[in-house]
């Protein structure tokens, strides 16, 4: 699979370091590692805003689509249209749908068909693959405090 944004491993490492991404971010996004459940910074994060790819900044999810799946990873019932592509993942003795950023190919997590209405999907993401951008209302409120 080819992606519009291409970088070497050294360039991805440098970019993530420059952004102050957690150390696990490179292994998750570039080598499909998985953070341990209930350890990611966005698992119990409920602020209004949007979630973006930590590597390239592509908007992936709106906070309004986030829900508590109880699985230990941030879960969403809908992605931004066109932001994510899927490929078959046959690792760990099972078949799953791996989710990748459509722009840079960063591994994000997996999508399952056991989510809530209206989509029935559960995008189970690694916090280490995400960056959060608070919406303008939240920013204005915190600026006034």
N, C-alpha and C positions, 0 to 999 in steps of 0.2 A: 504494500500500500504506500502510495506517495502522498506527501503533504506539502502545501504551499510554503510553509516555513521549515527550512532545513538548517541544522547546525551540527557541528561535530560534538562529541561527548564533552570535550574540553570547553567548548563554547557554552554548552548547556550548564556545565558545572559553574563556570564563571558568572553566567547570567543569574543563576539561582543564588549564588553567594552574594552577588551585588544587590539582589532584592532582599537579602536577609532571610531567605527561606530556611526552614528547619533542615537539618542534615539529611533526614530521610527523604526529602522531596526529590532528590536526584534519583535515588534507587526506585522510588515509587513511579515517577513519571517516565523515566528512561529505561527501566529494567523490570517493570511490572511487579515490584515488591508490594506488600500490603502492610499497612500499619496495624498494630494490635487493636482489637476492639476496645472501645470506650477510652481510648487514649488520645484521639485526635482533637485538635482545638475547636473544630466546628461541629462535633457530634452533638453537643448540648447547647449550641449557639442559636439564638432565636431572634436576633436583631433584623430589622427591615433593611433590605438592600439586595445585592446580587453577588453571586459567586462566579469567579473567573478562573481560567486556567492559570496556574502559578507560573507556567513557562512563558506563555505568549500573551496573556491578558484577555483572551477571547471570553466573552460573557457566555456562561454555560447554563446557569440556573437563576431564577428569581426566588427570593426568600419565601414568597407566597406559596411556592410549590414544595417547600420543605416539610417533612413530617417526622414524627418519632416512630420509627419502625421497631425500636427496641433491639436492633441488631448490633449496635456498637459503632456504627459508622453513619455519617451524615447521609440522609436519604431524601430523595425528591421524587415526586410523581410525574414530573414533566421537565424535559430539557428545553432550552431555547432552540427553536427549529433550525436545523442545519448546523448546530454547534458541535454535535457529537456524532461520531461514526462508530459502528460496531464491527467486531470480528469474532469469530469462533475461538474460544479458549478451551483447549482440551487438557490443561494442566491439572494436577492434583486428582487425577482419576475421575474427572467429571467433565461435562460439556456445559459451558456457560457462555454468555454474550459479554465479551470484554468491551468496555467503553473507552474511546480515545478522543482527544480533542481533534476536531476536523481540520484545524489549521496547522498544528505542529506535531500531531501524533502522540502527545503525552498520554500515558496510561492514567486513567482516572479511577477506574473501579470496574464494576459489572452492573448489568441491568437484569432484573428478574421480573417475572410476570405474577408477582404476589403482592402488588401494591394496591393502594386505595383507588376509588373512583376519582375522577372520571376516566383515567387511563388504564388502571390496573397494573401500572408499572412501578417498580422500586429501583431507582437509580441509586445504588449503594456505592458511595464515593469515599475515597481516601482524603482526609483533611489536608494531608501533605501535598496533594495535587491541586488544592484550591487556594484562592485568595479571595477575600471578602471586601466588597465596596459598599459602605453604608449609603442609604439613599439620602437625598437632599434634605428631607424633613428631619431625619435623625441627626444629620450634621448640623443643621440650623439650631435644633433643640440643644444639642451638646455645646454649641458655640455660645449659646445664651446663658449657660450655667456657669 
